[in-house]
Amino acid sequence: MSTLNEIKEAVSRFSSEDLAAFRAWFVELDTDTWEQKIEEHKKAGRLSPRHLELLKALRDVEGQSKRWLEEYRTDGIDLKSQGIDQAQAQVLRSSLATFLEDWDSPEMSIYDNYDAAKASVQAR
C-alpha cells in the first residue's frame, strides 16, 4: 500500500473535529508552500509586472474576505453557534474569496433591496 493510500485511509477515519483541524492545517500548509514558490519565482525574476499586479489583487481579495468574515462575526452572527468552527471558517473564507470582488461591486447594491424590488416586479 502506498503512503498516499495509507494517509487517505487514516483521514477517512478522522472524527469531524480532527478532520476540521486537518483541513485547517492542510490549507495553511498549501498556502505556505504556494507563498514559498512565489517568493522563489520573485527572487529568480520569473514574475512579470502583470504577475506581480495579479498577486497584489489576490492578496487584496484575501484581505477583504478576512475583513468580511470578521464583520460577519461582529454583525451578531456567532459562527460557532451556526456549527462553523475555526477550520471550517478558514475553508469558507478561502472559498468565498473569489466572490468578494463581485460582491463589493456597485452593481450588487441591487440586492440590498431585493425583496422590495421583487415585490414591485410581481405587482406589475
Secondary structure in CASP SS format (residue, H / E / C, confidence):
PFRMAT SS
TARGET T0000
AUTHOR 0000-0000-0000
METHOD secondary structure of the structure
MODEL  1
M C 1.00
S C 1.00
T H 1.00
L H 1.00
N H 1.00
E H 1.00
I H 1.00
K H 1.00
E H 1.00
A H 1.00
V H 1.00
S H 1.00
R C 1.00
F C 1.00
S C 1.00
S H 1.00
E H 1.00
D H 1.00
L H 1.00
A H 1.00
A H 1.00
F H 1.00
R H 1.00
A H 1.00
W H 1.00
F H 1.00
V H 1.00
E H 1.00
L H 1.00
D H 1.00
T H 1.00
D H 1.00
T H 1.00
W H 1.00
E H 1.00
Q H 1.00
K H 1.00
I H 1.00
E H 1.00
E H 1.00
H H 1.00
K H 1.00
K H 1.00
A C 1.00
G C 1.00
R C 1.00
L C 1.00
S C 1.00
P H 1.00
R H 1.00
H H 1.00
L H 1.00
E H 1.00
L H 1.00
L H 1.00
K H 1.00
A H 1.00
L H 1.00
R H 1.00
D H 1.00
V H 1.00
E H 1.00
G H 1.00
Q H 1.00
S H 1.00
K H 1.00
R H 1.00
W H 1.00
L H 1.00
E H 1.00
E H 1.00
Y H 1.00
R H 1.00
T H 1.00
D C 1.00
G C 1.00
I C 1.00
D C 1.00
L C 1.00
K H 1.00
S H 1.00
Q H 1.00
G C 1.00
I C 1.00
D C 1.00
Q H 1.00
A H 1.00
Q H 1.00
A H 1.00
Q H 1.00
V H 1.00
L H 1.00
R H 1.00
S H 1.00
S H 1.00
L H 1.00
A H 1.00
T H 1.00
F H 1.00
L H 1.00
E H 1.00
D H 1.00
W H 1.00
D C 1.00
S C 1.00
P H 1.00
E H 1.00
M H 1.00
S H 1.00
I H 1.00
Y H 1.00
D H 1.00
N H 1.00
Y H 1.00
D H 1.00
A H 1.00
A H 1.00
K H 1.00
A H 1.00
S H 1.00
V H 1.00
Q H 1.00
A H 1.00
R C 1.00
END
